[in-house]
Amino acid sequence: MSLYIIPIVIFGFIILFSGIFTVKQQTSVIVERFGKFLSIRNSGLHFKIPVFDRIAGRINLKIQQLDVLVETKTKDDVFVRLKISVQFQVIKEKVYDAFYKLENPHDQITSYVFDVVRAEVPKMKLDDVFERKDDIAIAVKQELNEAMINYGYDIIKTLVTDIDPDMQVKEAMNRINAAEREKVAAEYEAEAERIKIVAKARAEAESKRLQGQGIADQRREIARGLEESVDVLNNVGINSQEASALIVVTQHYDTLQSIGEETNSNLILLPNSPQAGSDMLNNMIASFTASNQIGEEMKKQNAKKGIGKKSEND
């Protein structure tokens, strides 16, 4: 008799322990009795009647993420692929709806994402898709919230995580960006060149001004020296005309001497014959004499004209 009791006791323990189960944190368990919903069990240690009750399923209450890749066309006829990341969570108070009303939540969310994206993106140009990706994400979230709340799901956040145009479009965009950068670089280079030209012109103008000022100072000093030389010669009985001629001849021979001292000089002073100085002196004395005679004659004529006008007025 005892041989039959032991197997029965063992079998009873097996049945008893099969009725004990645990539920993990952030998880809910659906318990059914004879195929009919019985209860929802949350985290902890629980008991069910063996054979009669069974665990129909477990619902994850954590935030989950689903990535949906959608290919569509923009308003300017550019095909683009968008990656939409949807973060969702089962509402703890609506575990029954999430388990019994919806067979596959991922497929349902994917369908709504496709519907919204293919309705919104064709209204925008490609540049607007990049600039207004947040608007697309908001539109997807609103649509999903309205639809999935009835199934016990809460849409936490939707993100447009990637926008990938066709390869040819990306190459064209890169060429446009490169051309734009080259244009900006050319403008900066032109501006820099203009600044350099202006600065160079200013420097040259300043150099010319200083050079002219130096030449003027040099000529002023030469004139002052000539004036002093003429005064010295006048003091020894040489008149101004002879003194000027003597100075010119002296400078002529000084120039010939300086040219002779330069071995590599290619300069030739004309005339450079021995009698050139004497001829130059004679010509200058003759010109000074002629100019004095002309001056005296003009003074006489002006004096006669002045006397004639005075008699007419009387």
C-alpha positions as CSV (number, residue, x, y, z in Angstrom):
1,M,0.0,0.0,0.0
2,S,2.9,2.3,0.9
3,L,4.3,1.8,-2.6
4,Y,1.3,3.6,-4.1
5,I,1.3,6.4,-1.6
6,I,4.8,7.7,-2.5
7,P,4.1,8.3,-6.2
8,I,0.8,9.9,-5.3
9,V,2.6,12.3,-2.9
10,I,5.3,13.1,-5.5
11,F,2.6,13.8,-8.1
12,G,0.8,16.0,-5.7
13,F,3.9,18.1,-5.0
14,I,4.5,18.4,-8.7
15,I,0.9,19.6,-9.3
16,L,1.2,22.0,-6.3
17,F,4.5,23.5,-7.5
18,S,3.2,23.9,-11.0
19,G,0.6,26.3,-9.6
20,I,3.3,28.6,-8.2
21,F,4.8,31.2,-10.5
22,T,6.7,34.5,-10.3
23,V,6.3,37.7,-12.3
24,K,9.3,39.9,-13.0
25,Q,9.4,43.7,-12.5
26,Q,7.8,45.8,-15.2
27,T,5.9,42.8,-16.5
28,S,2.3,41.7,-16.3
29,V,0.9,38.2,-16.7
30,I,-2.4,37.3,-18.2
31,V,-4.0,34.3,-16.4
32,E,-6.9,32.4,-18.0
33,R,-9.2,29.7,-16.7
34,F,-10.5,27.2,-19.2
35,G,-9.5,29.7,-22.0
36,K,-11.4,32.6,-20.4
37,F,-9.7,35.7,-19.0
38,L,-9.3,35.4,-15.3
39,S,-6.9,38.0,-13.9
40,I,-3.8,40.2,-14.5
41,R,-0.9,39.5,-12.2
42,N,1.9,42.0,-11.6
43,S,5.4,41.5,-10.3
44,G,5.8,39.1,-7.3
45,L,5.0,35.5,-6.3
46,H,1.6,34.2,-7.4
47,F,-0.5,31.0,-7.3
48,K,-2.8,29.5,-9.9
49,I,-4.9,26.4,-9.8
50,P,-3.0,23.7,-11.6
51,V,-4.7,22.2,-14.7
52,F,-7.6,24.7,-14.5
53,D,-5.6,27.9,-14.8
54,R,-2.9,28.7,-17.3
55,I,-0.6,31.7,-18.1
56,A,-1.9,33.0,-21.4
57,G,0.9,35.5,-22.0
58,R,3.3,38.0,-20.5
59,I,3.2,41.8,-21.3
60,N,6.4,43.9,-21.2
61,L,5.7,47.2,-19.5
62,K,9.1,48.7,-20.3
63,I,9.6,51.5,-22.9
64,Q,10.3,49.8,-26.2
65,Q,11.6,51.2,-29.5
66,L,10.6,50.4,-33.0
67,D,12.6,51.7,-36.0
68,V,10.6,52.1,-39.2
69,L,12.3,52.8,-42.5
70,V,10.0,54.6,-45.0
71,E,10.8,55.5,-48.6
72,T,8.8,58.3,-50.2
73,K,9.0,61.2,-52.6
74,T,9.3,64.9,-51.9
75,K,7.4,67.7,-53.5
76,D,10.4,68.4,-55.9
77,D,10.3,64.7,-57.0
78,V,13.3,63.5,-55.0
79,F,13.1,60.0,-53.5
80,V,14.2,59.9,-49.9
81,R,14.4,57.3,-47.1
82,L,13.5,58.3,-43.6
83,K,14.2,56.3,-40.4
84,I,11.5,56.9,-37.8
85,S,12.2,55.7,-34.3
86,V,9.0,55.2,-32.2
87,Q,9.3,54.8,-28.5
88,F,6.1,53.3,-27.0
89,Q,4.9,51.6,-23.8
90,V,2.0,49.5,-22.7
91,I,-0.3,51.4,-20.3
92,K,-0.4,49.4,-17.0
93,E,-4.1,50.0,-16.5
94,K,-4.8,48.8,-20.1
95,V,-2.9,45.5,-20.2
96,Y,-6.1,43.7,-21.1
97,D,-6.6,45.8,-24.2
98,A,-3.0,45.5,-25.2
99,F,-3.1,41.7,-25.0
100,Y,-6.5,40.9,-26.4
101,K,-7.3,43.8,-28.9
102,L,-4.0,43.9,-30.8
103,E,-2.3,40.8,-32.3
104,N,0.9,42.5,-33.5
105,P,1.6,46.0,-32.2
106,H,4.8,46.4,-34.3
107,D,2.9,45.9,-37.6
108,Q,0.2,48.3,-36.5
109,I,2.7,51.0,-35.5
110,T,4.6,50.5,-38.8
111,S,1.4,50.9,-40.8
112,Y,0.5,54.2,-39.2
113,V,4.1,55.5,-39.6
114,F,4.0,54.8,-43.3
115,D,0.7,56.4,-43.7
116,V,1.6,59.7,-41.9
117,V,5.1,60.0,-43.5
118,R,3.8,59.4,-47.0
119,A,1.1,62.0,-46.4
120,E,3.4,64.7,-45.0
121,V,6.7,64.4,-46.9
122,P,5.2,64.8,-50.4
123,K,4.0,68.3,-49.3
124,M,7.6,69.4,-48.7
125,K,10.7,70.0,-50.8
126,L,13.9,68.2,-49.9
127,D,15.5,71.1,-48.0
128,D,12.2,71.5,-46.0
129,V,12.3,67.8,-45.0
130,F,15.7,68.4,-43.4
131,E,14.6,71.7,-41.8
132,R,11.2,70.5,-40.6
133,K,12.0,66.9,-39.5
134,D,10.6,67.8,-36.1
135,D,7.2,68.6,-37.6
136,I,7.2,65.2,-39.3
137,A,8.0,63.5,-35.9
138,I,5.2,65.5,-34.2
139,A,2.7,64.6,-36.9
140,V,3.6,60.9,-36.5
141,K,3.3,61.0,-32.7
142,Q,-0.2,62.7,-32.8
143,E,-1.5,60.1,-35.3
144,L,-0.1,57.2,-33.4
145,N,-1.4,58.4,-30.0
146,E,-4.9,58.7,-31.3
147,A,-4.8,55.3,-32.8
148,M,-2.8,53.2,-30.3
149,I,-4.4,54.6,-27.1
150,N,-7.4,52.4,-27.9
151,Y,-5.2,49.4,-27.9
152,G,-3.6,50.2,-24.5
153,Y,-0.4,51.7,-25.9
154,D,1.1,55.0,-25.1
155,I,3.5,56.7,-27.7
156,I,6.3,58.2,-25.6
157,K,8.2,59.9,-28.4
158,T,8.8,59.7,-32.1
159,L,12.1,60.8,-33.7
160,V,13.3,61.2,-37.3
161,T,16.7,59.8,-36.8
162,D,17.9,59.6,-40.4
163,I,17.1,61.3,-43.8
164,D,18.8,59.6,-46.7
165,P,18.2,60.9,-50.2
166,D,19.1,59.0,-53.4
167,M,22.8,58.7,-54.1
168,Q,22.7,60.9,-57.2
169,V,20.9,63.6,-55.3
170,K,23.5,63.5,-52.5
171,E,26.3,63.8,-55.1
172,A,24.5,66.8,-56.7
173,M,24.0,68.4,-53.2
174,N,27.7,67.9,-52.5
175,R,28.6,69.6,-55.8
176,I,26.3,72.5,-55.0
177,N,27.9,72.9,-51.5
178,A,31.4,72.7,-52.9
179,A,30.6,75.3,-55.6
180,E,29.1,77.6,-52.9
181,R,32.2,77.2,-50.7
182,E,34.4,77.9,-53.7
183,K,32.4,81.0,-54.5
184,V,32.8,82.3,-51.0
185,A,36.5,81.5,-51.0
186,A,36.9,83.4,-54.3
187,E,35.1,86.4,-52.8
188,Y,37.4,86.4,-49.8
189,E,40.4,86.0,-52.1
190,A,39.3,88.9,-54.3
191,E,38.7,91.1,-51.2
192,A,42.1,90.2,-49.9
193,E,43.7,91.0,-53.3
194,R,41.8,94.3,-53.4
195,I,43.1,95.2,-49.9
196,K,46.6,94.4,-51.0
197,I,46.3,96.5,-54.1
198,V,44.9,99.5,-52.2
199,A,47.6,99.2,-49.6
200,K,50.3,98.9,-52.3
201,A,48.9,102.0,-54.0
202,R,48.8,104.0,-50.8
203,A,52.4,102.9,-50.0
204,E,53.5,104.0,-53.5
205,A,51.7,107.3,-53.2
206,E,53.3,107.9,-49.9
207,S,56.7,106.9,-51.4
208,K,56.2,109.3,-54.3
209,R,55.1,112.1,-51.9
210,L,58.2,111.6,-49.8
211,Q,60.4,111.3,-52.9
212,G,59.0,114.6,-54.3
213,Q,59.5,116.2,-50.9
214,G,63.1,115.0,-50.9
215,I,63.7,116.3,-54.4
216,A,62.2,119.6,-53.5
217,D,64.4,119.8,-50.4
218,Q,67.4,118.9,-52.4
219,R,66.7,121.6,-55.0
220,R,66.1,124.1,-52.3
221,E,69.5,123.3,-50.8
222,I,71.2,123.5,-54.2
223,A,69.6,126.8,-54.9
224,R,70.6,128.1,-51.4
225,G,74.2,126.9,-52.1
226,L,74.2,128.5,-55.5
227,E,73.0,131.7,-54.0
228,E,75.8,131.7,-51.4
229,S,78.3,130.9,-54.1
230,V,77.1,133.9,-56.2
231,D,77.4,136.1,-53.1
232,V,80.9,135.0,-52.5
233,L,81.9,135.6,-56.1
234,N,80.2,139.0,-56.1
235,N,82.3,140.0,-53.1
236,V,85.5,139.5,-55.1
237,G,84.3,141.6,-58.1
238,I,82.6,138.9,-60.3
239,N,79.1,139.9,-61.4
240,S,76.1,137.6,-61.2
241,Q,76.2,136.5,-64.8
242,E,79.8,135.5,-64.8
243,A,79.4,133.8,-61.4
244,S,76.5,131.7,-62.7
245,A,78.4,130.8,-65.8
246,L,81.5,129.9,-63.7
247,I,79.3,127.6,-61.4
248,V,77.8,125.8,-64.4
249,V,81.2,125.2,-65.9
250,T,82.5,123.9,-62.5
251,Q,79.6,121.5,-62.2
252,H,80.2,120.3,-65.7
253,Y,83.8,119.4,-65.0
254,D,82.8,117.8,-61.6
255,T,80.3,115.6,-63.5
256,L,83.0,114.6,-66.0
257,Q,85.3,113.7,-63.0
258,S,82.6,111.6,-61.3
259,I,81.9,109.7,-64.5
260,G,85.5,109.0,-64.9
261,E,85.8,107.5,-61.4
262,E,83.1,104.9,-62.2
263,T,84.8,102.0,-64.1
264,N,81.5,100.2,-64.9
265,S,79.6,103.3,-66.0
266,N,78.0,103.4,-69.4
267,L,76.9,107.0,-69.2
268,I,78.2,109.4,-71.8
269,L,77.9,113.2,-71.2
270,L,77.4,115.2,-74.4
271,P,79.2,117.4,-75.3
272,N,82.3,116.2,-73.6
273,S,85.1,117.8,-75.7
274,P,87.8,119.9,-74.0
275,Q,86.3,123.1,-75.4
276,A,82.8,122.2,-74.3
277,G,83.2,124.1,-71.0
278,S,84.4,127.2,-72.8
279,D,81.7,127.1,-75.3
280,M,79.1,126.6,-72.6
281,L,80.5,129.6,-70.7
282,N,80.5,131.8,-73.8
283,N,76.9,130.8,-74.7
284,M,75.7,131.4,-71.2
285,I,77.4,134.9,-71.1
286,A,75.9,135.7,-74.5
287,S,72.4,134.6,-73.4
288,F,72.6,136.6,-70.2
289,T,73.8,139.7,-72.1
290,A,71.0,139.3,-74.6
291,S,68.4,138.9,-71.9
292,N,69.6,142.0,-70.1
293,Q,69.4,144.0,-73.3
294,I,65.9,142.7,-74.0
295,G,64.9,143.6,-70.4
296,E,66.2,147.1,-70.7
297,E,64.4,147.6,-74.0
298,M,61.1,146.4,-72.5
299,K,61.5,148.8,-69.6
300,K,62.0,151.8,-72.0
301,Q,58.9,150.8,-74.0
302,N,56.8,150.4,-70.9
303,A,58.0,153.9,-69.7
304,K,57.0,155.5,-73.0
305,K,53.6,153.9,-72.8
306,G,53.1,155.2,-69.3
307,I,54.0,158.8,-70.3
308,G,51.6,158.6,-73.3
309,K,48.6,157.5,-71.2
310,K,49.3,160.2,-68.7
311,S,49.3,163.0,-71.4
312,E,46.0,161.7,-72.8
313,N,44.4,161.8,-69.4
314,D,45.5,165.4,-69.0
